[in-house]
Amino acid sequence: MRKLLSISLFLLVLHTTYYDLTTGTLATPVVSVVDKPIQKETEPFIIYQVKAGDTVLSLVEKANGTIPVSIDTIVHDFETLNEIPPNRIQIGKKYRIPTY
């Protein structure tokens, strides 16, 4: 009787292990995607003093690495921040350079 109980227990453990490894008993994790609003930085610009040879485009590249937006957007943002067209920048003056 003891031998039969031991064999039955062994087979039960074996079957449970096999079932667990092949089918599994864990529930599928539920992934819910929640869109959070993108928060803009409080200051979407940096202040930079222009040196000889600098252009608005080169300053945006320094601030952001690669240029992530179109040149028209950069020009518009620069004009909005500084109230001056990009071709009017002067050496030694400080300007707000948009960051993206």
N, CA, C and O of each residue as an XYZ file, in Angstrom:
400
protein
N       0.808     -1.183      0.000
C       0.000      0.000      0.000
C       0.862      1.263      0.000
O       0.563      2.227     -0.704
N       1.926      1.249      0.788
C       2.825      2.382      0.867
C       3.543      2.576     -0.460
O       3.764      3.710     -0.884
N       3.905      1.495     -1.112
C       4.589      1.557     -2.396
C       3.656      2.148     -3.452
O       4.093      2.955     -4.273
N       2.393      1.765     -3.444
C       1.410      2.274     -4.397
C       1.186      3.771     -4.194
O       1.054      4.513     -5.168
N       1.143      4.215     -2.960
C       0.975      5.632     -2.649
C       2.191      6.433     -3.110
O       2.036      7.536     -3.633
N       3.382      5.903     -2.926
C       4.612      6.572     -3.355
C       4.660      6.703     -4.871
O       5.023      7.757     -5.393
N       4.296      5.640     -5.580
C       4.294      5.673     -7.046
C       3.243      6.666     -7.543
O       3.500      7.417     -8.484
N       2.079      6.675     -6.928
C       1.012      7.606     -7.318
C       1.446      9.053     -7.099
O       1.202      9.908     -7.950
N       2.080      9.329     -5.977
C       2.567     10.670     -5.683
C       3.650     11.081     -6.673
O       3.660     12.219     -7.142
N       4.555     10.171     -6.994
C       5.610     10.438     -7.965
C       5.016     10.755     -9.336
O       5.443     11.706     -9.990
N       4.028      9.958     -9.779
C       3.389     10.193    -11.076
C       2.635     11.527    -11.090
O       2.622     12.223    -12.106
N       2.015     11.878     -9.975
C       1.310     13.154     -9.882
C       2.282     14.327    -10.006
O       2.007     15.294    -10.716
N       3.408     14.239     -9.320
C       4.428     15.288     -9.402
C       5.003     15.358    -10.809
O       5.221     16.451    -11.331
N       5.248     14.221    -11.424
C       5.776     14.166    -12.782
C       4.797     14.794    -13.767
O       5.188     15.599    -14.612
N       3.527     14.424    -13.656
C       2.503     14.971    -14.546
C       2.351     16.490    -14.355
O       2.238     17.235    -15.329
N       2.350     16.932    -13.109
C       2.218     18.363    -12.818
C       3.398     19.147    -13.374
O       3.213     20.227    -13.935
N       4.597     18.623    -13.226
C       5.790     19.277    -13.754
C       5.740     19.357    -15.270
O       6.040     20.402    -15.846
N       5.362     18.257    -15.925
C       5.249     18.232    -17.381
C       4.223     19.262    -17.858
O       4.490     20.018    -18.792
N       3.065     19.295    -17.226
C       2.009     20.229    -17.608
C       2.469     21.673    -17.408
O       2.194     22.535    -18.242
N       3.158     21.930    -16.324
C       3.624     23.272    -16.014
C       4.657     23.745    -17.029
O       4.658     24.912    -17.421
N       5.537     22.839    -17.455
C       6.577     23.219    -18.406
C       6.049     23.382    -19.829
O       6.545     24.226    -20.574
N       5.060     22.596    -20.214
C       4.558     22.667    -21.589
C       3.452     23.699    -21.753
O       3.493     24.495    -22.691
N       2.481     23.703    -20.878
C       1.336     24.599    -21.016
C       1.491     25.838    -20.147
O       1.182     26.947    -20.583
N       1.949     25.663    -18.972
C       2.109     26.769    -18.044
C       0.829     27.057    -17.301
O      -0.266     26.731    -17.759
N       0.982     27.666    -16.159
C      -0.185     27.992    -15.360
C      -0.252     29.470    -15.031
O      -1.181     29.911    -14.355
N       0.717     30.241    -15.496
C       0.699     31.668    -15.217
C      -0.268     32.373    -16.152
O      -0.369     32.029    -17.330
N      -0.958     33.333    -15.636
C      -1.878     34.119    -16.454
C      -1.077     35.025    -17.383
O       0.022     35.466    -17.049
N      -1.635     35.287    -18.528
C      -0.989     36.182    -19.478
C      -1.030     37.597    -18.912
O      -2.091     38.074    -18.510
N       0.110     38.263    -18.879
C       0.113     39.615    -18.316
C      -0.699     40.564    -19.201
O      -0.610     40.526    -20.428
N      -1.472     41.396    -18.560
C      -2.285     42.371    -19.277
C      -1.479     43.654    -19.387
O      -1.038     44.221    -18.387
N      -1.298     44.093    -20.608
C      -0.546     45.314    -20.848
C      -1.533     46.390    -21.253
O      -2.208     46.276    -22.276
N      -1.611     47.415    -20.462
C      -2.491     48.523    -20.828
C      -1.622     49.717    -21.183
O      -0.697     50.078    -20.455
N      -1.934     50.306    -22.293
C      -1.174     51.450    -22.769
C      -1.952     52.704    -22.407
O      -3.099     52.885    -22.816
N      -1.316     53.551    -21.646
C      -1.936     54.807    -21.256
C      -1.125     55.923    -21.890
O       0.065     56.082    -21.615
N      -1.779     56.681    -22.730
C      -1.102     57.804    -23.361
C      -1.050     58.961    -22.380
O      -2.077     59.483    -21.945
N       0.160     59.345    -22.046
C       0.334     60.494    -21.175
C       0.607     61.703    -22.060
O       1.313     61.592    -23.062
N       0.069     62.821    -21.707
C       0.347     63.999    -22.522
C       1.826     64.348    -22.443
O       2.446     64.277    -21.382
N       2.359     64.717    -23.563
C       3.768     65.086    -23.622
C       3.913     66.473    -23.009
O       3.265     67.431    -23.429
N       4.765     66.551    -22.022
C       4.971     67.833    -21.370
C       6.152     68.531    -22.011
O       7.237     67.966    -22.150
N       5.919     69.754    -22.392
C       7.015     70.530    -22.949
C       7.858     71.069    -21.798
O       7.381     71.231    -20.675
N       9.090     71.335    -22.101
C       9.965     71.913    -21.104
C       9.461     73.309    -20.768
O       8.777     73.943    -21.572
N       9.800     73.776    -19.587
C       9.367     75.111    -19.222
C      10.049     76.153    -20.098
O       9.454     77.183    -20.416
N      11.262     75.901    -20.480
C      11.967     76.795    -21.379
C      12.401     75.993    -22.599
O      13.387     75.258    -22.535
N      11.676     76.125    -23.712
C      12.029     75.342    -24.899
C      13.150     75.987    -25.715
O      13.163     75.902    -26.943
N      14.085     76.630    -25.021
C      15.192     77.267    -25.721
C      16.396     77.354    -24.797
O      16.288     77.191    -23.582
N      17.550     77.615    -25.409
C      18.750     77.934    -24.638
C      19.241     79.288    -25.129
O      18.998     79.667    -26.274
N      19.917     79.996    -24.276
C      20.461     81.295    -24.668
C      21.911     81.077    -25.061
O      22.686     80.467    -24.325
N      22.265     81.588    -26.238
C      23.603     81.368    -26.775
C      24.153     82.683    -27.298
O      23.437     83.449    -27.944
N      25.430     82.947    -27.020
C      26.084     84.139    -27.547
C      26.757     83.770    -28.860
O      27.543     82.826    -28.929
N      26.438     84.522    -29.888
C      26.903     84.219    -31.238
C      28.382     84.550    -31.377
O      28.849     85.599    -30.935
N      29.104     83.627    -32.002
C      30.520     83.812    -32.311
C      30.672     83.905    -33.821
O      29.732     83.615    -34.561
N      31.834     84.302    -34.274
C      32.083     84.421    -35.712
C      31.887     83.070    -36.384
O      32.390     82.054    -35.904
N      31.162     83.058    -37.487
C      30.932     81.837    -38.246
C      29.683     81.075    -37.848
O      29.306     80.117    -38.523
N      29.029     81.482    -36.758
C      27.810     80.797    -36.320
C      26.626     81.179    -37.200
O      26.491     82.326    -37.625
N      25.784     80.205    -37.460
C      24.504     80.442    -38.119
C      23.421     79.887    -37.205
O      23.705     79.127    -36.279
N      22.192     80.270    -37.470
C      21.095     79.753    -36.653
C      21.046     78.237    -36.759
O      20.817     77.547    -35.766
N      21.260     77.722    -37.962
C      21.229     76.278    -38.172
C      22.341     75.574    -37.387
O      22.105     74.526    -36.786
N      23.544     76.142    -37.388
C      24.642     75.513    -36.642
C      24.400     75.590    -35.134
O      24.791     74.684    -34.398
N      23.762     76.660    -34.674
C      23.455     76.777    -33.248
C      22.391     75.769    -32.828
O      22.467     75.204    -31.737
N      21.398     75.541    -33.689
C      20.369     74.540    -33.394
C      20.997     73.152    -33.367
O      20.631     72.325    -32.532
N      21.938     72.886    -34.271
C      22.636     71.592    -34.266
C      23.436     71.411    -32.980
O      23.477     70.309    -32.432
N      24.069     72.473    -32.492
C      24.818     72.379    -31.237
C      23.884     72.104    -30.063
O      24.229     71.353    -29.151
N      22.707     72.710    -30.089
C      21.765     72.560    -28.978
C      21.060     71.215    -28.986
O      20.752     70.674    -27.924
N      20.795     70.659    -30.181
C      19.969     69.456    -30.292
C      20.685     68.241    -30.857
O      20.098     67.160    -30.907
N      21.913     68.382    -31.274
C      22.563     67.261    -31.970
C      22.168     67.321    -33.432
O      22.600     68.218    -34.155
N      21.362     66.389    -33.870
C      20.869     66.440    -35.242
C      19.634     67.329    -35.291
O      19.025     67.620    -34.262
N      19.275     67.753    -36.481
C      18.121     68.632    -36.634
C      16.868     67.777    -36.750
O      16.700     67.072    -37.745
N      15.978     67.823    -35.749
C      14.811     66.949    -35.737
C      13.594     67.497    -36.479
O      12.613     66.777    -36.667
N      13.643     68.762    -36.904
C      12.492     69.378    -37.570
C      12.955     70.037    -38.862
O      14.149     70.079    -39.157
N      11.998     70.551    -39.626
C      12.348     71.191    -40.893
C      13.006     72.547    -40.642
O      12.867     73.135    -39.569
N      13.715     73.022    -41.642
C      14.397     74.308    -41.534
C      13.379     75.432    -41.404
O      13.618     76.401    -40.684
N      12.243     75.315    -42.094
C      11.193     76.333    -41.977
C      10.701     76.458    -40.537
O      10.443     77.562    -40.058
N      10.574     75.329    -39.855
C      10.143     75.345    -38.453
C      11.193     76.018    -37.582
O      10.856     76.786    -36.680
N      12.452     75.737    -37.845
C      13.540     76.350    -37.077
C      13.526     77.859    -37.273
O      13.637     78.615    -36.308
N      13.388     78.298    -38.524
C      13.362     79.732    -38.823
C      12.178     80.394    -38.117
O      12.331     81.450    -37.502
N      11.010     79.780    -38.204
C       9.816     80.347    -37.565
C       9.989     80.427    -36.055
O       9.669     81.450    -35.448
N      10.491     79.360    -35.445
C      10.680     79.347    -33.991
C      11.719     80.378    -33.552
O      11.548     81.042    -32.529
N      12.793     80.508    -34.326
C      13.823     81.492    -33.999
C      13.249     82.905    -34.068
O      13.489     83.726    -33.183
N      12.489     83.178    -35.127
C      11.886     84.506    -35.267
C      10.887     84.784    -34.143
O      10.793     85.912    -33.660
N      10.146     83.761    -33.728
C       9.179     83.927    -32.641
C       9.888     84.222    -31.320
O       9.444     85.079    -30.556
N      10.971     83.527    -31.050
C      11.685     83.708    -29.786
C      12.460     85.019    -29.721
O      12.574     85.619    -28.652
N      12.995     85.469    -30.860
C      13.914     86.602    -30.846
C      13.382     87.854    -31.532
O      13.973     88.926    -31.402
N      12.279     87.734    -32.259
C      11.696     88.855    -32.997
C      12.702     89.477    -33.964
O      12.753     90.694    -34.137
N      13.491     88.620    -34.582
C      14.476     89.045    -35.572
C      14.664     87.897    -36.556
O      14.668     86.739    -36.139
N      14.820     88.179    -37.846
C      15.055     87.088    -38.794
C      16.453     86.485    -38.601
O      17.368     87.173    -38.146
N      16.617     85.215    -38.942
C      17.903     84.541    -38.726
C      19.077     85.170    -39.479
O      20.223     85.050    -39.044
N      18.807     85.829    -40.590
C      19.921     86.417    -41.348
C      20.369     87.755    -40.765
O      21.245     88.406    -41.336
N      19.788     88.181    -39.640
C      20.154     89.441    -38.998
C      20.911     89.245    -37.684
O      21.086     90.205    -36.934
N      21.363     88.024    -37.390
C      22.076     87.817    -36.127
C      23.424     88.518    -36.187
O      24.026     88.643    -37.254
N      23.893     88.976    -35.020
C      25.145     89.718    -34.947
C      26.095     89.035    -33.969
O      25.675     88.471    -32.958
N      27.375     89.097    -34.290
C      28.404     88.494    -33.451
C      28.413     89.192    -32.094
O      28.355     90.419    -32.018
N      28.486     88.404    -31.030
C      28.574     88.936    -29.678
C      27.240     89.105    -28.979
O      27.201     89.242    -27.757
N      26.148     89.098    -29.723
C      24.828     89.239    -29.102
C      24.300     87.876    -28.684
O      24.685     86.847    -29.241
N      23.406     87.883    -27.689
C      22.816     86.641    -27.196
C      21.432     86.466    -27.804
O      20.647     87.410    -27.895
N      21.152     85.220    -28.223
C      19.868     84.887    -28.828
C      19.316     83.621    -28.190
O      20.061     82.793    -27.664
N      18.002     83.489    -28.248
C      17.345     82.270    -27.780
C      17.331     81.275    -28.935
O      16.818     81.567    -30.015
N      17.898     80.104    -28.695
C      17.957     79.051    -29.707
C      16.947     77.979    -29.315
O      17.031     77.429    -28.216
N      15.980     77.667    -30.207
C      14.955     76.675    -29.855
C      15.546     75.279    -29.674
O      16.445     74.869    -30.408
N      15.024     74.560    -28.685
C      15.415     73.163    -28.482
C      14.221     72.284    -28.800
O      13.074     72.673    -28.578
N      14.493     71.106    -29.317
C      13.421     70.186    -29.725
C      13.588     68.852    -29.046
O      12.784     67.944    -29.261
